[in-house]
């Protein structure tokens, strides 16, 4: 499916020509019929939804481990002291 429009930016609206694969055009048409939205509104909504899903996948959450942290990483001095102690311990090992 080819959407034909002139390349122009008018009042914050960009008009352009894109060529959609048949399966993508079918998804848009199905959504358009289901919601009663215009083609433009449907495409914008689906693109926003896809972009938001990509952002959520791009930032995986760190696992929450049971128990309390061994170090408070907001206390830089304590963190550096702990690292120094660990290095000294490793050097003293045979």
N, C-alpha and C positions, 0 to 999 in steps of 0.2 A: 504494500500500500504506500503510495507516495502522497505526502501532504504538500500541496503547492501553495506557497505564499512568498511574497517578496522579502528579501533580507532588509529589514528596516527596524529602527528602534524609535518607537513613537510613545511618548508619555510613559516610559518604563516598561513597555511591552515590546518584546523582541519577536519579530515574525521571521520565520525561516522555513526552508524546505528540508524535510528529512524523508528518508526512505525506511519504512518499517518492514521487518520480516513478517511473513504471513501470520506466524503464531502470536507475535506481539500485537499486530493489528486486530486479531481475533479477541485477544484479552481486552483490549481497549473497547472494542465494539460491544463485547459482552457486558463489561462494567457500565458502559454508557447506557445500554438498554436497561440494565438492572437498576441503576440509580436515577435515570432520567436526566442526568447532567449533560451539558454540552460536551463536544469533543475536547475543546480546550480545557475545561474544568476537569474532565476525567484524566487527561494526560498529565496535567499539572499535579493532581492529587496522587496519581500512581508514581510519578517521578519523585515527588517529595517523600512518599512512603518508602520507596526503594533506597533513596539516599539516607534516610533516617536509619533504616535497617543496616546499611553498610557501616554507618558510624557506630551503631551498637555492637556490631561484630568486631570492629577494629579495636575496641578497647575492652579486652577481657578483664574480668574482675579477678583480683587476687584471691586465693583461697583463704578462708577464715580458719585458723588453726585453733584447737582447744588450748586452754591454759592461758597463762599470762606471759607477756613478752619477757625475755631475759634482760633486755636492755631498753631503755627509753631513748629512741633515736633522736628525739628532739633535744636531748642534752648532749651536745657535741663533745664537751669536755669528758664526760663519762664514757662516751663511745670511743674516743681516741685512747683514753686510759685503758679500757678493756682490750682494745686492739694491741696496744703496747704490751700489756700483760701476756696476751696470747703469743705474741712474737717471742718474748723472753722465755716463755715455757717451751716453745718449739726449739729454740736454740739450745736449751739446757738438756734436751733429750739426746741420748747417745746415738 
